[in-house]
């Protein structure tokens, strides 16, 4: 279940990008909404109503990586590294979605 929740979070990674925008910079950013609701007065109700739309059968490699690979091949998505590892010496390893 945790893996499914993590994959759902990755699917909506754009909302997590907003978390990295600090308050002083947020006003300058084109999307100045916060990633979290501002009204927590009824947390139990929010928690009870929250539902993740996770498919019963989800395979990250097939459902995400394969689709990104197809988009890169079709020229619909720039070729960005899917995984970019940098060790403490600054040496880098990059893998594309196709390689993964």
C-alpha positions as CSV (number, residue, x, y, z in Angstrom):
1,X,0.0,0.0,0.0
2,X,2.8,2.4,0.8
3,X,4.4,1.9,-2.6
4,X,1.0,2.7,-4.2
5,X,0.7,5.9,-2.2
6,X,4.3,6.9,-3.1
7,X,3.6,6.3,-6.8
8,X,0.4,8.4,-6.6
9,X,2.5,11.2,-5.0
10,X,5.1,10.9,-7.8
11,X,2.3,11.2,-10.3
12,X,1.3,14.5,-8.8
13,X,4.9,15.8,-8.3
14,X,4.0,19.2,-9.7
15,X,2.2,20.0,-6.4
16,X,5.3,19.1,-4.5
17,X,7.4,21.6,-6.5
18,X,5.4,24.4,-4.9
19,X,6.5,23.2,-1.4
20,X,10.1,24.2,-2.4
21,X,9.0,27.8,-3.0
22,X,9.6,29.7,0.2
23,X,7.2,32.4,1.3
24,X,9.4,35.3,0.3
25,X,9.8,34.0,-3.2
26,X,6.3,32.6,-3.6
27,X,4.8,36.1,-4.5
28,X,7.2,36.2,-7.5
29,X,6.3,32.8,-8.7
30,X,3.6,32.5,-11.4
31,X,1.7,29.8,-9.4
32,X,1.6,31.3,-5.9
33,X,-0.9,28.8,-4.4
34,X,0.2,26.7,-1.5
35,X,0.3,23.0,-1.8
36,X,-1.6,22.5,1.5
37,X,-5.1,23.7,2.4
38,X,-5.1,26.7,4.6
39,X,-8.2,25.8,6.6
40,X,-7.6,22.9,9.0
41,X,-10.6,23.7,11.2
42,X,-12.3,20.4,10.4
43,X,-9.3,18.0,10.0
44,X,-11.3,14.9,10.8
45,X,-13.8,15.6,8.1
46,X,-11.1,16.3,5.6
47,X,-9.3,13.1,6.5
48,X,-12.5,11.1,6.3
49,X,-13.4,12.5,2.8
50,X,-9.9,12.1,1.4
51,X,-9.7,9.3,-1.1
52,X,-6.7,8.3,-3.3
53,X,-7.7,7.1,-6.7
54,X,-5.2,4.2,-7.0
55,X,-5.9,1.6,-9.6
56,X,-6.2,-2.0,-8.2
57,X,-3.3,-3.1,-10.4
58,X,-0.5,-0.5,-10.7
59,X,2.9,-1.2,-12.2
60,X,5.2,1.9,-12.0
61,X,7.5,0.6,-14.8
62,X,4.7,-0.1,-17.2
63,X,2.2,2.6,-16.2
64,X,4.7,5.5,-15.9
65,X,8.2,4.8,-17.3
66,X,7.0,3.1,-20.5
67,X,4.6,6.0,-21.2
68,X,7.4,8.6,-20.6
69,X,9.7,6.6,-22.8
70,X,7.1,6.6,-25.6
71,X,6.6,10.3,-25.3
72,X,10.4,10.9,-25.5
73,X,10.7,8.7,-28.6
74,X,7.8,10.6,-30.2
75,X,9.4,13.9,-29.5
76,X,6.5,15.0,-27.2
77,X,8.7,15.2,-24.1
78,X,12.3,16.5,-23.7
79,X,14.9,13.9,-22.9
80,X,15.5,14.6,-19.2
81,X,17.2,12.0,-16.9
82,X,14.7,9.8,-15.1
83,X,17.3,9.1,-12.5
84,X,20.3,11.3,-11.8
85,X,22.8,10.2,-9.2
86,X,25.7,12.3,-8.0
87,X,28.3,10.8,-5.6
88,X,30.1,12.8,-2.9
89,X,33.0,13.3,-5.4
90,X,30.7,15.0,-7.9
91,X,30.7,12.1,-10.3
92,X,27.4,11.7,-12.1
93,X,25.4,8.8,-13.5
94,X,22.3,9.5,-15.5
95,X,19.7,7.0,-16.7
96,X,16.9,7.8,-19.2
97,X,13.3,6.4,-18.8
98,X,14.1,4.0,-21.6
99,X,17.1,2.6,-19.8
100,X,15.2,2.1,-16.6
